[in-house]
Amino acid sequence: MTQQGGSQQDLSGAENGPYLLQSLLEQVPLAEDGSKSDIKINCVEYYDGNLYVGTSASELLHFVRIPPDPDDKNGKPMFISASRLAPAYSEANGGPRYGVQQILLLPRAGKACILCNSTVTFYSLPELTPIFESTQVKNCSWIGGVDLNEPITNEDSRNESDAVTILMSLKKKIQVVRIGEHPRPLKNIDFAASNLSVRRDTIACVADSKVYALLDVEKQLKIPLMSISSLEPPVTLEPTGQPASLSSDSGGISRSASTSQPNRQSVPQSHTRSSSLGGAILGSLGRPQDQGGVSRASLSPDQPGTPQSGPATDKALPEVPSESQARKSSDIAQPAELRPHIASPTPEEFLIVTGTNPEEVGIGMFINLDGDITRPTISFEKYPEQVVVDGGSANLSSSRNGLPDDDEGYVLASLDMEKRDGQRFGIEIQRVDAGNDAHPERHWLFAVGVEPSGPYGIRSLIGSEEMQFEEIVKKLSEKRFSSFPNTMGASVASLKSLDSRTAGSMERLSKEQELFERNFDSQDDESLPDGWETSRVSEGEEFTRRLAKVSTRLVTWSGDKIWWTVRNPLILQLENAFGASNESQLLPDKLNKDAIFGTIARIRSRDAKTELEFMTFRYLRQKAGVLLLGALLLAPPHSELSDAEINALEEIFTDSQLDPRVVLSLIPGARNEIIEGRNGIWIYGGVKKVTEMILRSDQFETISKNSLGNLESRTLHFLRRFLAAWRKMKGFGSVPDEREVFRTVEAALLLVLLELDRRAPKALGRHSPVKIELHELVDKGVDCFDRAVDILESHHRLFILSRLYQSRKMAGDVLATWKRILEGDRDDGQEFQDGEQRIKEYLSKISNQSLVKEYGVWLARRNPKLGVEIFAEDRSKAAKFEPTQVVEILRDEAPAAVKYFLEHLTFGKGHTAYINELIFYYLDIVIGDLKLSEASRDAVMAAYTAYKALQAPKPTYHHFLTANTPEDNEVWQSRLRLLQLLGGANDYNTASIRERISSLPGDLLVPETIILAGRESHHEQALHLLVHKLGDYDSVVSYCLRGGASVFSTPEGTPRRSSDAPPPSTEHQQRLFSVVLREFLSIEDASERVEQTGALLERFGGWFDLDEVLSLIPDSWSVDVVAGFLVGALRRLVRERHEAKVASALSGAQNLRVSYDLITNIDEKGPTKAEAEPPTEAA
């Protein structure tokens, strides 16, 4: 009993090539007694669990496949020996013994044909019981020619359809035989000494030792093709590609056992559905073999089946040359004899091989059924010993189904390659369409640990075997991954040793994570059953195991060993193309990043056709991404990734859909944000293995306790883009464990953005792209809210924290955070500009009245002027406060803000109820400052002096004071507001105000005293102060015109009473102007006295009495001073006289009109009779 053992790791020559060798049988018992000998394997065939091995000792070994134990996942099938058969053969000719030359299985007919020592015998399948009364066909050089277009088996079989037609190559002809219940010869074809044939439908491509030809089996037509050896001397043939008839030298198909026997015997025909899928009938069939393969020197003129009659032509084959002719031709140098090779890659094509000699290059040519070249030729390093074609998918044979358009087909050739240390035998592999490439890709396959003494034997079988790749199962089945693989407590320990800014919150984070994993499941609220993890692993392995199967029909042998030639799964090909012979070469310092990028480039534009390919591409991208990320973090400077490679790495991760938590497990400073959940992180086993290898490496250990601050900016930007891309998938529902994934992603992204923002140039300010992205992240809200709060607190980014609170409409926390910033708590971002104004605006947008009151009072204490606006806001969403309520609140909690609130009510809202109180606030400020500060008193007096010194024309003192009052001087601003209120038509207590003002020494508050004097009708005092203290002559005139109601005009925003006082009378105004005249005449400066008096009389002369003026004007003054006044007075007198005349005339006319109307009315009515009243008694 021989067990199938070994693995592709042990036996394959180049695992990144398209094929692997897996052991089928080791130590095949070639000798019955087990002794060492020169016995070799000549041919191998397999069908339906039965393996047949033909040896050079003329024995046929039969092995039966025993499947592995279903419970043993790693079990291998076993092959036990069923029988050792010695096929019968004829020794009549005394020729050489080649052993078992061919095994032709015909499953449709249930028969087997064995060619042993040029004798064909027939057996039943599968036990190889002799049939057809031990019929033999002798002097046969080859059997085969089964139509490859027909199915191998026929389930709905009938008697006639179970028969299979084969071709037998006899000495001078090819005999067509139909194998069914009995062998039935059909016809003979004149084609001498043929030794190989492959048939598609009725067209067979055949060869003898010299040339190839196409035969039409039904019509018996021939198309000669090229010679096997290009050195072969030309022969007279019909033009290539033109059909020629094949005449038969007998009237029927011979059933004799051998044409060399005078007595013909009935030959029971053997079955043969010869080649397997995609396999061609190899040149070894019907030829003696040496050292596991067919020897090139085995062809000899006296060998049965050798082309003694020369190449085939379109007429009857010539007679065998005479001995003299043979001796003459032998004197001429003959070209080396080459074995013909024919295969059929598609139903419309044949592959034939030509060359010059065994040591030179061989050429493979593809022809169609008409003999025309169909595609570019391919070449072999040397002329091959054996050739097979394997096409389509790995479990389909090209000999039946051809090469699908979307799959590759391969040509495998057994040959030897010259090495420095000598010859080395192996199998050369190239694609069928390799001729299209200028430099076609070739692969070399050989068995590791085996040094064959001769070429490998290779054959395409009629049956197939399904191979199980446990290595693929290990790579593609999902396993649970831990971001801290060393110890269970590693994460907690590392948390405490990381960034000092986060160390304070890490313990709480770990406790929250434990609680989360214990009490929350992303999928449901039910607890996980015991053993769920083991069950999930088993289910995943079973699922992958169903995919990780490859079917093969190729077999290779050498010496006493037989291997399956298995199509190398794509995952193993591409993974081995990473350029690492062992795991240590995948570490960052030894990683071949160019090989990895090249491998990923090969699959970038390739679409997966099967589920296994889909998983393969994703696995390769994930593994490549992890390896390249390790190189990005840990590679030495001379091997670091370029910016273009980092961009390519980002694309790899995006396409791979690798759980971002796996990526973050490699990032110091971010790996502690990973939330695994109860279900954990599940990734491909191969990805898990390589990730844990990096995590356990000494290189990673040296950086594992670093923070994000130790990473390069380009690495951080890579993480930013990667995590942002993942965050865009939030809510799609296609992400497993999305709650844990996005909590992790958002926490890590926040850390990365904070670090990048810290490094960003300050000049960019709020226009920094990183800052914009950071704001967008928190503004849209994050799932890891509590963790985000801790991160922002530890990084002292309070303004960003306030925006995070805003995303959840946590108004109280927003205001509390802003309050902390304004009160001096550390905020590294320095983004909270105009903080008090923003608080004021925010309070107007919330509806919580208690928060408005709390922070309104706080702001009023801090900035009284701004704070009071909160309580007077008309557009506030919160319930409005009554003014009296606000005043009481401010008096109790923010006394300094009461004045500003009253100002807002008075000047902003036009309320008059608090004017008197506001006036006293201003008085307290102004009087208090003047009493305490001598500098203030001096400033007031200097202002009076400066104003008086101004030359005419000059503004009023009110405008002068307004223009020269500093905006940031509260005392002077309060004085302006005081003047506004006093000068307005407001009701206030003048006596109390005068009393307060009188407490000041001297005339410090002259404008205020003037206003109060005017209010109390002390006009003479007011005008005296205006003229002599201020010198504000324009205000004097205004005072007179307004009747002393106000010195200053009411500015915009000053409240007015609902009904203003009636305008002053003319008499009152004239009296005031008379007082002004007297005051002007008493101005100390003579020139100013004359100037101002003359101007007053000229401009406002109408308000003065001529006689009074003339009596007051000093006689010493020039008439020019009052000339204007006098001219005006005279004009007024003339005008008044003329007006009197006009009025008198108008009155006379009016009187006449009235008299006329009266007389007219009397005339119209006429007289009226009235009766006399009777006298009264008294009379």
VENLIN-V391185 format. One record per backbone hydrogen bond with DSSP energy under -1.0 kcal/mol. CO is the residue of the C=O (numbers start at 1). NH is the residue of the N-H. E is the energy in kcal/mol with one decimal. If there is no record, write none. Layout:
co->[CO/CO]
nh->[NH/NH]
e->[E/E]
This chain:
co->[2/7/8/11/14/18/20/22/25/28/31/40/43/45/46/47/49/50/51/52/53/54/54/55/55/59/60/61/62/62/63/64/66/69/72/77/78/79/80/83/85/99/102/104/105/106/106/110/111/112/113/114/115/115/116/118/119/120/121/122/123/124/129/132/137/142/144/147/155/158/160/164/166/167/168/169/171/173/174/175/176/176/177/178/179/184/187/189/189/196/198/199/200/202/203/204/205/206/207/210/211/212/213/214/215/216/220/221/222/223/224/226/228/229/239/244/257/258/276/282/284/290/293/295/300/303/306/307/322/323/324/325/326/329/341/343/346/350/351/352/354/355/357/360/362/363/364/365/366/367/368/372/378/380/386/388/390/393/397/397/398/404/409/410/411/412/413/414/415/417/419/422/424/426/427/428/429/430/431/433/434/443/445/447/457/459/460/465/467/469/470/471/472/473/475/477/479/487/489/490/491/492/499/499/502/505/506/507/508/509/510/511/512/513/514/515/516/529/531/532/533/534/535/536/537/538/539/540/541/542/544/547/548/550/552/553/554/555/556/557/558/560/561/562/562/563/564/566/569/570/571/572/575/576/582/583/584/587/591/592/593/594/595/596/597/598/610/611/612/613/614/615/616/617/618/619/620/621/622/623/624/625/626/627/628/629/630/631/636/637/642/643/644/645/646/647/648/649/650/651/652/653/659/659/660/661/663/664/667/667/670/671/681/683/684/685/686/687/688/689/690/691/692/697/698/700/700/703/707/708/712/713/714/715/716/717/718/719/720/721/722/723/724/726/727/729/737/738/739/740/741/742/743/744/745/746/747/748/749/750/751/752/753/754/755/756/761/764/765/768/769/770/771/772/773/774/775/776/783/784/785/786/787/788/789/790/791/792/793/796/797/798/799/800/801/802/803/805/805/806/809/810/811/812/813/814/815/816/817/818/819/820/821/827/831/834/835/836/837/838/839/840/842/844/848/849/850/851/852/853/854/855/856/857/858/859/863/864/867/882/883/884/885/886/887/888/889/890/894/895/897/898/899/900/901/902/903/904/905/912/914/915/916/917/918/919/920/921/922/923/924/925/926/927/928/929/933/934/935/936/937/938/939/940/941/942/943/944/945/947/956/957/958/959/960/966/969/970/971/972/973/974/975/976/977/978/979/980/984/988/989/990/991/992/993/994/997/1002/1005/1006/1007/1008/1009/1010/1011/1012/1013/1014/1017/1018/1019/1020/1021/1022/1023/1024/1025/1025/1026/1026/1031/1032/1033/1034/1035/1036/1037/1038/1039/1040/1051/1065/1066/1067/1068/1069/1070/1071/1072/1073/1074/1075/1076/1077/1080/1085/1086/1087/1088/1089/1090/1091/1092/1093/1094/1095/1096/1100/1101/1105/1106/1107/1108/1109/1114/1118/1122/1123/1124/1125/1126/1127/1128/1129/1130/1131/1132/1133/1134/1135/1136/1137/1138/1139/1140/1141/1142/1143/1144/1145/1146/1147/1148/1149/1150/1151/1152/1153/1154/1155/1156/1157/1158/1159/1160/1161/1162]
nh->[79/11/12/448/17/568/566/564/562/30/34/56/54/52/463/50/65/47/63/45/61/42/43/58/100/55/85/53/82/83/51/80/78/72/75/4/66/2/64/62/60/117/115/113/273/110/111/125/106/123/104/121/101/102/119/140/116/137/114/131/112/128/124/135/120/169/167/150/157/162/163/179/177/144/175/141/193/170/189/168/186/187/166/184/164/178/176/174/191/207/205/148/203/217/200/215/198/213/195/228/208/225/206/223/204/220/246/216/244/214/241/212/355/232/242/222/138/261/279/285/287/293/290/298/303/306/308/310/326/327/328/329/330/332/353/351/349/367/343/365/363/230/360/383/380/354/378/352/374/350/371/368/364/362/414/412/410/396/400/401/402/407/432/390/430/388/428/385/426/424/422/419/417/415/445/413/443/411/434/436/437/429/427/450/557/555/276/552/550/473/474/475/476/477/686/685/683/490/493/494/495/496/502/503/505/509/510/511/512/513/514/515/516/517/518/519/520/532/535/536/537/538/539/540/541/542/543/544/545/546/548/549/469/467/465/461/565/459/563/457/561/28/558/24/25/556/22/20/573/574/575/576/578/579/585/586/587/590/593/596/597/598/599/600/601/602/614/615/616/617/618/619/620/621/622/623/624/625/626/627/628/629/630/631/632/633/634/635/639/640/646/647/648/649/650/651/652/653/654/655/656/657/662/663/664/665/666/667/670/671/673/674/481/479/688/689/690/691/692/693/694/695/696/701/702/703/704/706/710/711/716/717/718/719/720/721/722/723/724/725/726/727/728/729/730/732/741/742/743/744/745/746/747/748/749/750/751/752/753/754/755/756/757/758/759/760/764/767/768/772/773/774/775/776/777/778/779/780/785/788/789/790/791/792/793/794/795/797/796/828/801/802/803/804/805/806/807/808/810/809/811/814/815/816/817/818/819/820/821/822/823/825/824/830/833/838/839/840/841/842/843/844/845/877/852/853/854/855/856/857/858/859/860/861/862/863/867/868/870/886/887/888/889/890/891/892/893/894/897/898/901/902/903/904/905/906/907/909/911/915/918/919/920/921/922/923/924/925/926/927/928/929/930/931/932/933/937/938/939/940/941/942/943/944/945/946/947/948/949/950/960/961/962/963/964/969/973/974/975/976/977/978/979/980/981/982/983/984/986/990/993/994/995/996/997/998/1000/1004/1009/1010/1011/1012/1013/1014/1015/1016/1018/1017/1019/1022/1023/1024/1025/1026/1027/1028/1029/1030/1031/1032/1033/1036/1037/1038/1039/1040/1041/1042/1044/1043/1054/1069/1070/1071/1072/1073/1074/1075/1076/1077/1078/1079/1080/1081/1083/1089/1090/1091/1092/1093/1094/1095/1096/1097/1098/1099/1100/1103/1104/1109/1110/1111/1112/1113/1117/1121/1126/1127/1128/1129/1130/1131/1132/1133/1134/1135/1136/1137/1138/1139/1140/1141/1142/1143/1144/1145/1146/1147/1148/1149/1150/1151/1152/1153/1154/1155/1156/1157/1158/1159/1160/1161/1162/1163/1164/1165/1166]
e->[-2.3/-1.7/-2.3/-1.3/-2.3/-2.8/-2.7/-3.7/-2.8/-2.4/-1.3/-2.7/-3.0/-3.3/-1.8/-1.6/-2.8/-2.3/-3.0/-2.5/-3.3/-2.9/-1.5/-1.2/-2.5/-2.4/-3.1/-2.7/-3.6/-1.6/-3.0/-2.6/-3.0/-1.7/-1.6/-1.2/-4.5/-2.4/-2.9/-2.7/-4.0/-2.1/-2.2/-3.3/-2.2/-1.4/-1.9/-2.1/-3.1/-2.4/-3.1/-2.4/-3.1/-1.7/-1.1/-2.6/-3.1/-2.1/-2.6/-1.8/-2.7/-1.9/-2.2/-1.2/-3.0/-3.1/-3.6/-1.2/-1.5/-1.6/-1.3/-3.7/-2.4/-2.0/-2.8/-2.5/-1.6/-2.6/-3.0/-2.5/-3.7/-1.1/-3.3/-2.5/-2.7/-2.7/-3.2/-3.0/-1.5/-1.9/-3.2/-2.3/-2.3/-3.2/-3.2/-3.3/-2.1/-2.3/-2.9/-4.0/-1.8/-2.5/-2.8/-2.9/-3.0/-2.1/-2.6/-3.0/-2.2/-2.5/-1.1/-2.1/-2.1/-1.6/-2.0/-3.1/-5.6/-1.3/-2.4/-1.7/-1.9/-1.4/-3.9/-1.3/-1.8/-2.2/-2.5/-1.2/-2.4/-2.6/-2.2/-2.6/-2.0/-1.1/-1.2/-4.0/-1.7/-2.4/-2.1/-3.3/-3.3/-2.8/-1.8/-1.2/-2.7/-2.8/-2.1/-2.6/-2.3/-2.6/-1.8/-2.2/-3.4/-1.1/-2.5/-2.8/-3.7/-2.0/-1.1/-2.2/-1.6/-1.7/-2.9/-2.9/-1.8/-2.4/-2.9/-3.7/-2.5/-1.7/-1.7/-2.0/-2.7/-2.2/-2.7/-2.6/-2.4/-3.4/-1.6/-1.9/-1.6/-2.9/-2.8/-1.3/-2.5/-2.3/-1.4/-2.4/-2.2/-1.5/-2.5/-1.8/-3.0/-2.0/-2.2/-2.0/-2.3/-1.0/-2.1/-2.8/-1.9/-1.4/-1.3/-1.2/-1.1/-1.9/-2.7/-2.0/-2.6/-2.7/-2.4/-2.4/-2.9/-2.9/-1.7/-2.4/-2.0/-1.5/-2.2/-2.4/-2.4/-2.4/-2.5/-2.5/-2.5/-2.4/-2.4/-2.5/-2.7/-1.5/-2.1/-1.3/-2.2/-3.8/-2.3/-4.5/-2.2/-2.3/-3.8/-2.8/-2.0/-3.2/-2.3/-2.8/-2.0/-3.0/-2.4/-3.0/-2.3/-2.7/-1.9/-2.2/-1.5/-1.4/-1.2/-2.1/-1.2/-1.8/-1.3/-1.6/-2.8/-2.4/-2.2/-2.4/-2.1/-1.2/-2.2/-2.4/-2.6/-2.9/-2.0/-2.8/-2.9/-2.2/-2.4/-2.9/-2.7/-2.6/-2.3/-2.5/-2.6/-2.3/-2.3/-1.9/-2.4/-2.0/-2.8/-2.0/-2.0/-1.1/-2.1/-2.1/-2.0/-2.4/-2.2/-1.9/-2.3/-2.5/-2.2/-2.4/-2.0/-1.3/-1.9/-1.1/-2.6/-1.1/-1.6/-1.6/-1.9/-1.9/-1.9/-1.2/-3.9/-3.2/-2.7/-2.4/-1.9/-2.3/-2.6/-1.8/-1.8/-2.4/-2.0/-1.8/-1.4/-1.1/-1.4/-2.1/-1.8/-1.8/-2.0/-2.6/-1.9/-2.3/-2.6/-2.5/-2.6/-3.0/-2.3/-2.2/-1.7/-2.4/-1.3/-1.7/-1.6/-2.0/-2.5/-2.7/-1.8/-2.0/-2.8/-2.3/-1.7/-2.5/-2.9/-2.2/-1.9/-2.5/-2.7/-2.2/-2.1/-2.5/-2.7/-1.8/-1.3/-1.1/-1.2/-2.0/-1.4/-2.5/-2.3/-2.6/-2.7/-2.3/-2.3/-2.0/-2.6/-1.9/-1.5/-2.7/-2.3/-1.9/-2.6/-2.6/-2.3/-2.6/-1.9/-2.7/-1.2/-2.9/-1.9/-2.4/-1.8/-2.0/-2.3/-2.1/-1.7/-1.0/-2.4/-1.8/-1.4/-2.3/-2.6/-2.2/-2.3/-2.4/-2.4/-1.9/-2.1/-2.5/-1.8/-2.9/-1.5/-1.0/-2.0/-2.3/-2.3/-2.2/-2.5/-2.6/-2.5/-1.0/-1.5/-1.3/-2.0/-2.6/-2.8/-2.7/-1.9/-2.4/-1.9/-2.4/-2.3/-2.2/-1.8/-4.2/-3.3/-1.9/-1.2/-2.5/-2.8/-1.9/-2.3/-3.0/-2.3/-1.8/-2.7/-2.1/-1.9/-1.5/-2.2/-2.8/-2.6/-2.4/-2.6/-2.9/-3.2/-1.6/-3.0/-1.3/-2.4/-2.7/-1.7/-1.6/-2.4/-2.7/-2.4/-2.0/-3.0/-2.9/-1.8/-2.0/-2.4/-2.5/-1.8/-2.5/-1.6/-2.8/-2.2/-2.1/-2.3/-2.6/-1.7/-1.7/-2.4/-2.6/-2.1/-2.4/-1.8/-1.2/-2.5/-2.9/-2.3/-2.5/-1.3/-1.2/-2.3/-2.6/-1.9/-2.0/-2.2/-2.3/-2.5/-2.1/-2.4/-2.8/-2.6/-1.0/-2.3/-1.2/-1.7/-2.9/-2.1/-2.0/-2.6/-2.5/-2.0/-1.2/-2.0/-2.6/-2.4/-2.3/-2.6/-2.4/-2.3/-1.9/-3.2/-1.4/-1.5/-2.2/-3.1/-2.1/-2.3/-2.2/-2.3/-2.9/-1.6/-1.9/-1.5/-1.7/-1.4/-1.2/-1.8/-2.2/-2.6/-2.0/-2.7/-2.3/-2.8/-1.1/-2.0/-2.2/-2.8/-2.1/-2.2/-2.5/-2.0/-1.9/-2.3/-2.4/-1.6/-2.2/-3.0/-2.1/-1.6/-2.7/-3.0/-2.6/-3.0/-2.3/-2.7/-2.3/-2.4/-2.7/-2.4/-2.5/-2.6/-1.8/-1.8/-2.4/-2.5/-1.6/-1.4/-2.5/-1.3/-1.4/-3.2/-2.9/-2.1/-2.6/-3.0/-2.3/-2.3/-2.5/-2.9/-2.7/-2.9/-2.5/-2.8/-2.7/-2.2/-2.4/-2.6/-2.6/-2.7/-3.1/-2.8/-2.2/-2.7/-2.6/-2.1/-2.3/-2.5/-2.4/-2.2/-2.5/-2.7/-2.3/-2.0/-2.4/-2.4/-1.9/-2.0/-2.6/-2.2/-2.0/-2.5]
